[in-house]
Amino acid sequence: MNFKLAAFADEADGSIDGQIKAMTENGIALLEIRGVDGQNIADISEKKALEVRSKLDNACLGVWSLGSPYGKIGINDDFDSHLEKFKRSLAIADILGAKHVRLFSFYGTNGEEKYKEQVLEKLSAFAKAAKGSDVLVCHENEKGIYGDMACRCLEIHQAIPEIKAIFDPANFIQSGQDTLEAWKLLSPYVEYMHIKDAKADGHVVPAGKGIGNLPYLLKEYKGQVLTLEPHLSVFEGFEKLEAGEKTKMEYTYPSSRAAFDAAVDALKGLIEK
C-alpha cells in the first residue's frame, strides 16, 4: 500500500518551526495545518500564510488540508459571519497550496431530524462558496455534531455530493458507531482518512491498539492520503515518576513530541503489516 502521510503537526509542537522539525524527522511530507504559532489556521493573516508557505517550501513540505474549525458552532449561532470567515480562508488555502478544507456539521442538533434541512442548507453554503476555488470541502464525522453517526453523514453526502468525507475511526467509536458499519455506508464518499484509534471507553490510543478496525480499513481504503491525528495523552509529571510506575501508564507520554512520534511509529507499523 503506497500511502502518502499527512499529519496535524501542531500536536508535536505549537510553533511552525517545531512542526517542520517533527515532520522532517518523521519523514512526513504533508500537513493538515491547524495551529500555527498560537493561532488557529482560520485566524492567520495572508501575510502570515505567506511566511508559513516560504518555510514549508524551504523544507520541501506541503499542505494537504486546512484543519479548520468551520461548522464547529451551534446550529443557531451566527452563521453569516462564520461563512464570511470561511470565504477568507479560501485565500489562505490558495496561498498555502491546500486543496482541501475540513469542516463540521454543527453542534446542538442532538441528531434530530428537525435540524436536517437547516444543517444541509448551511453546509451547502460552504460548498457554494468554495465552488471554482480549486478547494474541496470535506466533512469530518465528529462527536456531538449532526454528522456524528454514519447514517447522518450519509444524508449529508447524498444531498451535497460536492462535500466529500473525512473518515475518523476514533470519532465514530466515541459516538457509539461501529467503524465497519460506517465504512460500508460511507466508503464511496471518502476523500481521505484521519488516523486515530480508540478503545471502547473512548480513550484514544495509537493506531491499531483500539477497536477502530484500522488494519481492515487500511486494506479497504482506495485513496492515498492518511492524516495522522495523534490525540494521545501527555502526562506533565511523567518524567518525575519512578521507572516502575512509568511502565503501568499505557499510552501516556512525557511530551507532545514523544506522543507524536509514537503515533507515527504505530501508523507506519500498521502499514508495513
Residue, then its C-alpha position, 0 to 999 in steps of 0.5 A: m500500500n503506497f500511502k502518502l502521510a499527512a499529519f496535524a503537526d501542531e500536536a508535536d509542537g505549537s510553533i511552525d518551526g517545531q512542526i517542520k522539525a517533527m515532520t522532517e524527522n518523521g519523514i512526513a511530507l504533508l500537513e493538515i495545518r491547524g495551529v500555527d504559532g498560537q493561532n488557529i489556521a482560520d485566524i492567520s493573516e495572508k501575510k502570515a500564510l505567506e511566511v508559513r508557505s516560504k518555510l514549508d517550501n524551504a523544507c520541501l513540505g506541503v499542505w494537504s488540508l486546512g484543519s479548520p474549525y468551520g461548522k464547529i458552532g451551534i446550529n443557531d449561532d451566527f452563521d453569516s459571519h462564520l461563512e464570511k470567515f470561511k470565504r477568507s480562508l479560501a485565500i489562505a488555502d490558495i496561498l498555502g497550496a491546500k486543496h482541501v478544507r475540513l469542516f463540521s456539521f454543527y453542534g446542538t442538533n442532538g441528531e434530530e431530524k428537525y435540524k436536517e434541512q437547516v444543517l444541509e442548507k448551511l453546509s451547502a453554503f460552504a460548498k457554494a462558496a468554495k465552488g471554482s476555488d480549486v478547494l474541496v470541502c470535506h466533512e469530518n464525522e465528529k462527536g456531538i455534531y449532526g454528522d456524528m453517526a454514519c447514517r447522518c453523514l450519509e444524508i449529508h453526502q447524498a444531498i451535497p455530493e460536492i462535500k466529500a468525507i473525512f473518515d475518523p475511526a476514533n470519532f465514530i467509536q466515541s459516538g457509539q458507531d461501529t467503524l465497519e458499519a460506517w465504512k460500508l455506508l460511507s466508503p464511496y464518499v471518502e476523500y481521505m482518512h484521519i488516523k486515530d484509534a480508540k478503545a471502547d471507553g473512548h480513550v484514544v490510543p495509537a493506531g491499531k491498539g483500539i477497536g477502530n478496525l484500522p488494519y481492515l480499513l487500511k486494506e479497504y481504503k482506495g485513496q492515498v492520503l492518511t492524516l495522522e491525528p495523534h490525540l494521545s495523552v501527555f502526562e506533565g509529571f511523567e518524567k518525575l515518576e519512578a521507572g516502575e510506575k512509568t511502565k503501568m501508564e499505557y499510552t501516556y507520554p512525557s511530551s507532545r513530541a514523544a506522543f507524536d512520534a509514537a503515533v507515527d511509529a504505530l501508523k507506519g507499523l500498521i502499514e508495513k503489516 
